[in-house]
Amino acid sequence: MTGRLLITVFAAVVCVRSQEHGEHGTAPAILAMEEAWFEGESRNDNHALDLIFDNDLVYIEQGKPLTKGEYLSRIRLAGPHSQQVVLEGSTVRTFGSSAVVVGVYREKSVKDGRTLLNRWRFVDTWVHERGTWMLVAAGSSRVADK
């Protein structure tokens, strides 16, 4: 399974590298990287996440800023867990060599034998550098149920 994930991440990276900066090629490439991120996190695959995250990543989690190292450490220490993440919708806007993704995802996880269902609104910032798109900033906030 890890091999399949690495192939997905590498394919996304190659796809991103082959895309032009144009709006039409950038959005699908970045959305593929978003999917690879969800997949990597659900499998506790820090190697795959390391390929996606910029070294200077800042991630805001429950109001607290985390560095790339802190985020990856949290994923590593979490241990294997059952998680399903589904994007409900997102938009990608480009600004030169930067792109902002705004969207909502639904998360289903199991913790201590209990199934947890949550919806999250997120904002991710990507920068095109060294020939690929890298995640440089991200944050999410839980959406209250209706």
C-alpha positions in Angstrom: 0.0 0.0 0.0 2.9 2.4 0.8 4.3 1.6 -2.6 1.0 2.7 -4.3 1.0 5.9 -2.3 4.6 6.7 -3.3 3.7 6.1 -6.9 0.7 8.5 -6.5 2.9 11.2 -4.9 5.6 10.8 -7.5 3.1 10.9 -10.3 1.6 14.1 -8.8 5.0 15.7 -8.6 5.8 14.7 -12.2 2.4 16.0 -13.3 3.0 19.3 -11.4 6.4 19.7 -12.9 5.1 19.1 -16.4 2.3 21.7 -16.0 2.5 25.2 -17.3 1.8 28.1 -15.0 -1.5 28.6 -16.8 -4.7 28.4 -14.8 -6.0 25.3 -16.6 -2.9 23.1 -15.9 -2.2 24.4 -12.4 -5.5 23.7 -10.6 -5.7 20.0 -11.5 -2.0 19.5 -10.6 -2.4 21.2 -7.2 -5.6 19.3 -6.5 -3.8 16.1 -7.2 -1.1 17.2 -4.6 -3.9 17.9 -2.1 -5.2 14.3 -2.6 -1.7 12.9 -2.2 -1.4 14.9 1.1 -4.7 13.4 2.4 -3.6 9.9 1.4 -0.1 10.3 2.9 -1.5 11.6 6.2 -4.1 8.8 6.4 -1.2 6.3 6.1 1.2 8.1 8.4 3.6 8.3 5.4 6.1 11.0 6.4 8.2 10.3 3.3 5.4 11.1 1.0 4.4 14.2 3.0 8.1 15.4 3.0 7.9 15.5 -0.9 4.8 17.8 -0.7 5.7 20.1 2.2 8.2 23.0 1.8 10.9 23.0 4.5 9.5 26.3 5.8 5.9 25.1 6.0 3.6 26.8 8.6 0.5 24.8 9.5 -2.2 26.2 11.8 -3.8 23.5 13.7 -6.5 24.4 16.3 -5.1 27.9 16.5 -1.5 26.8 17.1 1.2 27.2 14.4 3.3 24.1 13.7 6.5 23.8 11.7 7.0 21.1 9.1 9.0 19.1 11.6 6.3 19.4 14.3 3.6 18.4 11.9 5.5 15.4 10.6 6.3 14.4 14.2 2.6 14.5 15.1 1.7 12.3 12.1 4.5 9.8 13.0 3.5 9.6 16.6 -0.2 9.2 15.8 0.4 5.6 14.7 -1.7 3.8 12.2 -5.3 4.8 12.2 -8.4 4.4 10.1 -9.1 7.6 8.4 -11.1 8.6 5.3 -10.9 12.1 3.9 -13.2 13.3 1.1 -12.9 16.7 -0.6 -16.4 18.2 -0.8 -15.3 21.0 -3.0 -12.4 23.4 -3.5 -11.3 26.2 -5.6 -7.7 27.1 -6.8 -6.7 30.6 -7.5 -3.3 31.4 -8.9 -1.3 34.6 -8.3 1.9 34.3 -10.4 4.0 31.6 -8.9 1.6 31.2 -5.9 -1.7 29.4 -5.6 -4.4 29.4 -2.9 -6.8 26.5 -2.4 -10.0 27.1 -0.4 -12.3 24.3 0.3 -14.1 21.9 2.6 -13.4 18.3 3.4 -15.1 15.6 5.3 -13.1 13.4 7.6 -14.1 10.0 9.1 -11.7 8.5 11.6 -11.7 5.9 14.3 -10.3 6.8 17.7 -10.5 4.5 20.8 -13.0 2.3 18.9 -15.3 5.3 18.2 -16.1 6.6 14.8 -15.7 10.4 14.5 -17.2 12.4 11.7 -16.0 16.0 11.1 -16.2 18.6 8.4 -13.3 21.1 7.9 -12.9 24.3 6.0 -9.3 24.9 4.8 -7.0 27.4 3.2 -3.7 26.1 1.6 -1.0 28.2 0.0 1.3 26.7 -2.6 4.4 28.2 -4.2 6.1 27.1 -7.4 9.7 26.7 -6.7 12.6 24.5 -7.8 10.4 23.2 -10.7 7.5 22.0 -8.6 4.6 23.2 -6.4 5.3 23.0 -2.7 2.9 23.6 0.2 4.1 26.5 2.2 1.2 27.4 4.5 -2.0 25.7 5.5 -4.7 25.9 8.1 -8.1 24.4 8.8 -11.1 25.0 11.0 -13.8 22.6 11.9 -17.2 23.5 10.5 -20.1 23.2 12.9 -22.8 20.7 11.9 -26.0 22.2 10.6 
